[in-house]
Structures are given as C-alpha cells and as structure tokens.
Amino acid sequence: MKVWLNGRIEAAATARIDPADRGLTLGDGLYETFPARGGKPEFLAEHLDRLAEGCHLLRLPFPQADIARAVADLLAANDLADAAVRLTLTRGPGPRGLPLPPDPRPTLLIAASPLAPSPKPARVLIARSTRRNEHSPLARCKTINALDSLLARLEAGDAGADDAVLLNTAGNVAEGTSSNLFVVLDGVAVTPPVADGALPGVRRAKLLAEGAKERTLTVADLKRAARAFLTTSLSVREVAGFVGV
Amino acid sequence: MKVWLNGRIEAAATARIDPADRGLTLGDGLYETFPARGGKPEFLAEHLDRLAEGCHLLRLPFPQADIARAVADLLAANDLADAAVRLTLTRGPGPRGLPLPPDPRPTLLIAASPLAPSPKPARVLIARSTRRNEHSPLARCKTINALDSLLARLEAGDAGADDAVLLNTAGNVAEGTSSNLFVVLDGVAVTPPVADGALPGVRRAKLLAEGAKERTLTVADLKRAARAFLTTSLSVREVAGFVGV
C-alpha cells in the first residue's frame, strides 16, 4: 500500500512522520474521510470547505496541493478505482509545548483503503462513559482529538453493541462516534443541531437540503423513533435498535 | 538531538513514526512531562502512576520498558544532565477507523530538551473561546488531545497575555492550558477539584499534601485572590494578573 505524503507517493511501510510532529504530540490537526469512485473523489469540495473552516479555527495554513490530483495519483498508484480516502493535516514538527512553531511545516497525508461493503444494521448504545463538549468550537471541526469517541466505542463493545451515540454535556443527543445520527419522528427525519455538538457532516448537509430537520433530541426521542440512521460520507447505516435507552 | 523510540536511541532527524500511528490519526495516546536533574528523572513514580491510570481508561498496554533507565540513557546520549523529559505513548499503527487494532504495537517515545529558565510572572487570560469538558474522564488523564488548550493559548496570545485559564462547561475554573492553577484566598492556597476538570497534576498533589485545599473556584474568586500560581512538574509560575476577569 502507498500513501501520499507532502507531495510524494511513498510506500506506507517506509513513509516517515517526524516524532516531533504536533499531530502525534498534541493532536494538533484535522482530518477528512470521503469516498472515491472510478478514481475520483466524491464530495471533495464540501470536505475541503470544512477543512478550511478547521484551518481557520486552528490557524493552520490551508494546503496548497491540488488535492483532487493527489487523490487520483494515489488511487492509481494503489491500483484502486473505488476507495475510502482519508486526508490528515497536522501542524507538522515543533518544539515541546503549545506555542506555535515560528516557521510551520504542516504535514499533509493522504491514505486510501478499499471501500468496505455496506454495513449491516447497527445496535447502538447510548454512551454513559463520556460526553461530547458542545461548548468547544472543536465540536464543529473534524479534529484528530478522537478520544471521547473512542471511549464511547469501547463502551459499546463492552455492551455488545456495534456503535454508540454520544450525549452532550446538557444530556441531549449529539452524534455517533464517527457519524451523524438521524431519527424519524412523526414522519420527519431529524438530526441534532451543530450547537448541540453535532459535527457538520457533509452527508448531513445534503439530507438537510433534501428536507430533513434540525432539532434538539433527547434520549426519550430515540426511544420513540420509528427508524434511525448513522450517516457518514461513506455510508448510511440503519440503526437496528438503541441499547441503554 | 536524539530520541528514545521503542527501545532504541535514534537521531531525532531520522527517527520514524509510522503514518498509520493512531497517535497521529486519532490522538489515541497519552503523555507525561517531568524534569530530570543530574541525569535522573524526578517525580517519575508519580508520573508513571498517572500514565497507568490513563492506560487503564484507554485500554492501552502499560509499557514494559525500564523508563528510568531509558531516560538516563537518553540524557547521556544527548549530553544533558538537567532536562525537561517528555514521554509519549500511543496505541501505535492501525487501520482506518476507531476499532482497536487486534494486535497493538504501541509507540513509546521519549524526548529530552534543556530545562528552560524559571518563567517570569504571567499575565493570564480567562479564556472565552472554549471550555474544558469536566464530564469526560479524559479530563483526568494527560492525553494528546490538546486542542482545547491550544485554542485558549491562541486566545491568550491575541489578548497580549502569556497564558490562559480554562473554565469548565459549568463556568467554573478548571486549570491552565498546561498547568494547574492555585490561588491564595483568605490566606489559604486553593485549587479546583478534579471533578471540575482539573488534571490531577503531580505538583498539585504535593501541594495538597502540604496543606493546600481543593475548592470549586469562580471567576470572581480569581478577581479577589491575593496571589495565584500556575504549577507544573517543571515550574511554579506566579500570576502577575488576570485579564478578562
């Protein structure tokens, strides 16, 4: 497998990240995941728009590279037509501590893997081990600070569930561990607003444009929902049932 | 400069982190920072205790390496007697996504840098850009998910302050961006409890053992404090004044 790293296509087994990279030491970075089909990335403009908003918040320079071209080159190098593409942008290496390096050399990494088959319906746990912080502007960006999501996912595994939904600090529903949640209530598909800690997902925006509604959701709403779905740019996964409601 | 990486001392300029390392892709890791003097780490047992608690929460295997020996070897290789030592532990490489790799190969990285001189008194901003999530058990661990602290530090820089204090989601004081906060009120040194989002700092524990008290602190408390200090294992920094109170 090959990766695209700072403008070069390299073998993943030997490509080198600097041990002083602030992505590794401080989680100082962002990522995006999107599908490619027939060698071409889908929803790329929307993902790059969100990346740009994250860069603005974190004061990271937006990449100058031609991302569409980089993805196409990477897919060709890996002999993949259809793929899940992950782009990771970090601030690059820096000395110890929080202050920004004076002369940042950000790291841009693109990796591709075969598209997974459509996921089967998920049993979804309402996570109790942690909460999503809707008071942080980071909740609106796709950062590489993923540990709250990981804790919820571990809790789901313990409960025999396939995934989890995170509540926010007010106790309302925020999102899945790496997806947005939509529930069908009274015949309308509804999803938590960004202000409640939902990541502004690319597929979420498309569903809202098609008539879905934003609304604060409680755990009781999940219990009475006729149907529910976890959405990402890669998949729409039906919820078979909620656990721990 | 040399680093200690997975049991080997290597030149920092060529030491390699795998691009699939979950520290880089998901912030899936922990760190500790402590001083060494005369070639020997200080407070090491306390830092490794906290690391062990973080490993338990995140289900990371605790390192088998002899850390004291590794630090001594690294300092000798760098010709440093006194140093700031940073240990970073990540889950190591894994495929895309949150599920744990079936056969984890954690990354253990130790880096040393010269001890900085004692910091001058700090003008400290009460950060408004984000909040620390006291509802997450991650607030009690030193994780590499540092972006909320970075946002507060950037805000401090904008305001001409040297550092910032983060409030929790309830609006009470949590801690500094990479330090604990102590304020002197009515002749007693007090610091926010861990339940309010304070990291259980090693120097903080020592000061509590010496008579300091835990108490929920409000912004008004900061305003009326006679003195205040930001504490880490490396330094105790006097607060020259609070900004934005």
Interface residues (C-beta under 8 A of the other chain):
Chain A: V3 L5 A12 T14 A15 R16 I17 D18 P19 A20 D21 G23 L24 T25 L26 G27 D28 G29 Y31 T33 L57 L58 R59 A84 R86 T88 T90 P95 R96 G97 L98 P99 L100 L109 A111 S113 S129 T130 R131 N133 H135 S136 P137 L138 T143 I144 N145 A146 L147 D148 S149 L150 L151 R153 L154 T169 T177 S178
Chain B: V3 L5 A12 T14 A15 R16 I17 D18 P19 A20 D21 G23 L24 T25 L26 G27 D28 G29 Y31 T33 L57 L58 R59 A84 R86 T88 T90 P95 R96 G97 L98 P99 L100 L109 A111 S113 S129 T130 R131 N133 H135 S136 P137 L138 T143 I144 N145 A146 L147 D148 S149 L150 L151 R153 L154 T169 T177 S178
